[in-house]
Amino acid sequence: MSVFKDHKTSLKHVLEFIPEALLSHLSASTKVDYYSKVLHGRKIFYLLLYCIFDNEKLSQRTLEDTFNSSGFKALFGLEEEEKIRRSSISERLSKIDSNYFIEIYEQIYGKLSGLYSKTEIEKYNLIRVDSTIIADTCNKLREGIDQKSGKKLVKFSFSFDGILPAAVEIFTGQKYSAEDNALAEAVLNQVKKQEYHDNIYIIDRGLQSTRTMKEFEKKCIKFIVRSKENRKFEEIESFLKTENPIKWDDWEVIKDSRVKLYTGKPIQNKRGNLHYREEKVETCFRLVVIKNEKINKEFWFLTNEFELSAKEISDYYKKRWDIEVFFRFMKQELNLSHLVSLNKNGMEVMLYMTMIASMLLLIYKKANNLGYKTAKRRIAMELRDMITPVLIVFAGGEPAKVFKT
């Protein structure tokens, strides 16, 4: 039996963040168990969580084999005669109430984020927002973003607070092929859920819409966006003092100004064709341009945050890389790139279960000072170790005689 004595936190302790009382309460308050004889919400929850941790490649066949195994049934207290087929799993994922899994995710996120220290809270008020495209088997999707190749894609837009995934949106509508639409909606939906939102949203060049930035400012949503270079603007006021240039390492601030931006106003001509007329937006923003002298490259940032220094804006934007690391972790370690269900409801269930698994794994990783791959491998080992004593007891033996502590 593997025992990691250098660990501060075991998998069993991490799983305590999901109390049985919560699963029972949500089973009653949602419609997750309506019309289901075997695959109740609790069973689906534990089946998906177990398989995400214990498999390199997840599929409906894997779910079927795992549910029907004696070890899984012993660990989660299922009856030996309970059996399911792949087709039943596929149908259940397409119809099960996804709110059950969303509420579990939100409860766990609230509980875990509440453990952040004051220093971490200040640090992680930075919310990195970005999208990732899932294309694996998407040519079979009934609903998705159409591509010229004829395939359909699904877009997941994540918000990441630096430790945990704070929110996610699934986009299959054609208009969300444009990041301006997807990222804006992801931010606005997260803000709606928060009574007080003092976050700063860090966004890459996917969002460039002046109208969206104006809406963010109107709703008091702070943002830092990497702008396309040389976009048109009108300078209202410069914050730079020529006699005292701002430099650090290989960087120099080239511009730090209050500006007004331009946007395209849709106009319909007499023939009914739509074209865009350039129009200046009266809302003021801040444009910060920094240059790396070593590589001779400029980086443009737009923000509605006027209290931070130019260096702080640059440093905050650099933290956006955290979400790229998170995407790689989700795809390589938690099977995010592979769609188990081709139905949007099933995709939503799988996505939120993957988010739940990622939160538990990230907490386990951080508490035990491990890398991503090591944390995933050790969780899988601890899962199997949890099963072994149960099977020994069922067989009439005593685990203590087998595993000497």
N, C-alpha and C positions, 0 to 999 in steps of 0.2 A: 504494500500500500504506500503510495507516494505521499510523503509529508514534507512540506516546504517549511522547515523550522525557522528560516530567516524571514518569513512573511509576517507582516503586521496584521494583515487581513486575509481571511480565507474566503473561498467562494460561498460557503454556507453563511458567513456573516454578511456578505454582499447581497445574497438573495433575501435576507431579512428586510431589505428595503422594499420588498414586495409582499406585504402582509396578506395572509389568507383572507382576513376580514375585508380587505379592499376588493379582492377578486369576488368575494361573495356579495358584497354590497353592489358592485357594478353589474353583476349577473342579474340582480333584482331590479336595478334602476335603468338598465338598458334592455334592448330586445334581443340580446345576444343568444339566448337559449330558446327562443321561440322556434317551434317546429323542428327541434333537433333531439334525436333519441340517444345518440352516442357522443357526437362531437360537440360537447358543451364548450362554452367560452373558456373556462378554466383549462380544460384538456387541450384545446387548440393553443392557448397561450403557452402552456408548458411544453407542448410538442414543438412549437416553432422556436421557442427559446433554447431548448435542448439541442435541436438540430442545427441552429445557427452557430452555436458554440462547438458542436462536436463533428462538423462536416466541413470539408474543403469545398465541395460542390453541393449545393442544395437543390433538390428537385421534389416533385410530388411523389415519385417512387421512393425517395429517401424518407419522406415523411410517413409513407405507408409502412415501410419496413421497420422504422423506428417505433411507431405506435404499436405494432404487432409484436414487438420484442418483449421478452420476459423482464429484461433489465429495466426498461422504461416503465413498464407497468408496476414493477415492484417499487421503484423509486417514488412514483407519484400516486401510489395507492389505487391503481386501476384493477379491475377484475380480469383474471386470466382469459376468460371467454370473450372479452371485448375484442372485436376485430373490425378493421375498416379497409376500404379499397381506395386506390388512387382516385378513381372517379368521384368518390364521396368527398374526398379532400378538395378536389377541384371545384365541385359544386358548392361546398361549404364556404370556401374562401370567396367565391363570387357573390354570396348572399349574406354572409354573417355581418352583424352590425359592427361596422368599423369604429363607431364611437366608443365601444368597450375598450379597444386598444389605444385609442387616442387619449381617453381619460386616464388610463393606467400610465401612459407616457407622461402626461401633464402632472399627475400626482407625484411620480417619481422625480421628474425634473425639479418640481417645486421643493421637494424634500431634500434632494442632493444639492441644489444651488443654495439652499438655506444654510448649508454647512460651510460655504465659502467664508473665509476670514474677511475682516474689514479691508485689508490691503488687497486681497483678491477681488473683492466686490468693486473697488475703485478701478482695479486693473481690467476687469472683465465687463465693465460697462461699455466696452468696445465690442460691437456685434459685427462680425464679418459676414457678409451676405454674398453668395455666389450660386451658380447653377452648375449641374452636371447632367450630361446627356447619357441616357441608357439606350443602347441600340441592339443589344443581344436579343436575338429571336424576334425583334420588333416588326419584322415583315409579316408576322402572324397576327399582329394586333388588329382588333376591330376598330379601336379608337386610338388616335395618336396624331403627332405632328407630321404631315406629309412631306416627303423629300422628293427631289427631282428623280432620284433613283427608283422611286416607287415604294420604298420602305417607309415605315412609320417609326417615329421616335417618341420617347417620353422624356420630359424634363423635370428634374427634381431641383427645386431652389431651396437651399439650406440657409439658416442663420446659425452661427456658431459663436459662443461667447468666450472661446479660448480654452475652456475645459470640457464643456458638454454641448451637444446640439440643442439649441434653444427653440427651434421651430423648423418646419419643412412644409413646402407646398408641392403638389403634384400637378403638372400641366400637360394636358393632351390636346388642348385647343390650338388651332393654327396660329392665332395671333400671338401666342406665347413663344413662337419661334424667335421673336424679337426679344432680346434680353431687357430692353427698355420696359416692356410690358411685364415680363415675368418677375424681374427684380423689384420693380415698383410695387407690384401686388404683394410680393413676399414681405416687404418691409411694412406696408400698410396693414396687412393682416396681423402681423405680430404686434404692431402698436395698438390695434383694436383690443387685443387680449389683455393689455396692461393698463391698469388704472393710472399709473404714473410711469411715464417713459422718459428717463433721463439718459438713455443710451446714445452713443454716437455710432452710426452705421457706416461701416467701411466697405466701399463698393469699388469694383474694378471698372475698366472702361466699357463694360457691357451696358451701363446706364449712362446715357448722354443727353436725355431729353430735358430741355430747359423747363418745359411745362411740369414735368415730374418734380424737378428741384423746387420750383415755385410752390407746388402743392405740399412738399415736405416742409418748406419754410412756413407756410400758412398753418400747418398742423403742429408746428414747433418740434419737428423731427430733425435732430442734428445729424449731419452726414459729412463724410469726406469721400469724394469721388475722384478717381484718376481720370483726368480729361484727355481728350485727343489734343495733340499739339496744334498750336496756331488756329484754334477756333476763334471766331469773331467775337469781339467784346468791346465795350466802351469803358475806359478807365475813368472812375469818378474821383478816386483818391489813392495816392500811393502811401504805404506805411514804411517804406524804406528810407533810410538816411544815407545819402551817398558818401558822407565822410566816415561812416562806420559800417562797412560791409559785413554781412552775417556769413560766417564760414565755420565749418567743422569737418574734420577729416578731409575727404576728397570732395566735399560738397560746398556749394555756394548758392545763396538765395539770389536769383536773378530778378524776380518780381514778387511783390506782396502787395496786392491792391484790392480796393473795393471796386467792383465792376458791375456793369449791367450786361446781360447776355442777349443773344438774338435767338429767335425760334421761327419756325415756319408756320404761318397761319393758313389753314386749308381754305381755299377759295374755289367755288364752282363756277366755271364759265358758262356762256350761253348754250354751248353744246352739251353741257352736263358733265364735262370732264373736270376732274379735280386736280388742282395744282396748288403749290404752296408759295405764299408771299412772305418775304422776310419781314419780321417785326421785332422790335426791341421790347424786352420785358422790363418793366419798371422795378421789379424786385431786385435788391442789391445782393450780390454774393461776394465771396472773397476768392481771388485767384492767387495761388502760390506757385511759382515756378522755381524749381531748384535744378542745378546743373552739376553733374558728376564730371569733374575736370579730368579724371583719369581715363574715362571712356568717351568723353566729349558728348554726353547725351543729356537732354533736358527731360524733366518729368513735371507735368502740369497737374495741379490739384485744384478742384473746386469744392468749396465748403460754405456753410452758413455759420461756422464757428469762428467768431472774431476774438475770443479771449485767449486762445492757444497761441503759442509762438509758431513761427514757420517750421522750426526744427521739430516741435512736438507734432505738428500735422504730418510731417514726413515720417517720423518715428511711428506714429499711430498707423499710418497706411502700411508700413512694413509688416505690421502684425497681421495683415490680411493673409499672409502666407500660411498662417495656421490652418485656414480652412482648406487649402490645397493639400496639406499633410493629412487633414481629417478625411478628405475625399479618398485619398490613396489608401488610407487605413480601412475605410468602409468597403472599398472595392476589392482590395486584396485579401483582407482578413474576414470580412463579414458578408461576402457574396453579393454586394449591392449591384454589381454589374449584370447579374443573372436574374431574370424575372421568373419567379416560380409560378405566378399567375399572370395571365394575359388579359384579365378583366380589371378594370380600374378600381373596383372595390377591393379585389384581392391584392392588387398592387399597393393600395393604401394600407391594408392590414400588414402586409409583409414589410413595408417601409417603416411603419411605426414599431413593429416588433424588432426590426434591425436597429432602430434608434434606441429602443429600450436596452437591447443587448449591448449596444455601443456604450451607453451610459454606465452600465454595470462593469463592462470591461475596462473603461477608462478610469473608473474609481479604483478597481482592483489593480490596474497598472500603476496608477499614481501612488496608492497606499503602499505598494510593495516595491516601488522604484524599479519597474521592469520596462522592457521594450514592448512594442505592440505584439510582435510575433510570439515572444516568450509568454506574455500574459495570456494570449489566446490558447497557446499550447497547454499551459498549466491549468487553465480553467477546464479544458477538455479532460485533462488527467484527473482533476478533482471531481468532475462529474462522474467519471467511471469509478473512482474510489468511493463515492457516495453510494453507488449501486451495490458494490461488492458485499459490504456488511449486511445489507438488507437481504440479499440472496442467501447469505450464510445463515441468517436467522430463520428465514423461510425453510431452509433445509434442516433445521433443528440443531444447528451448530452455534458456537459462541465466537463472535469476531475477535474477542480479546485473546483467544488462544491461537488465532491465526496471525493477527497483527499485534506484535508485542510493542508496547509503548514505553 
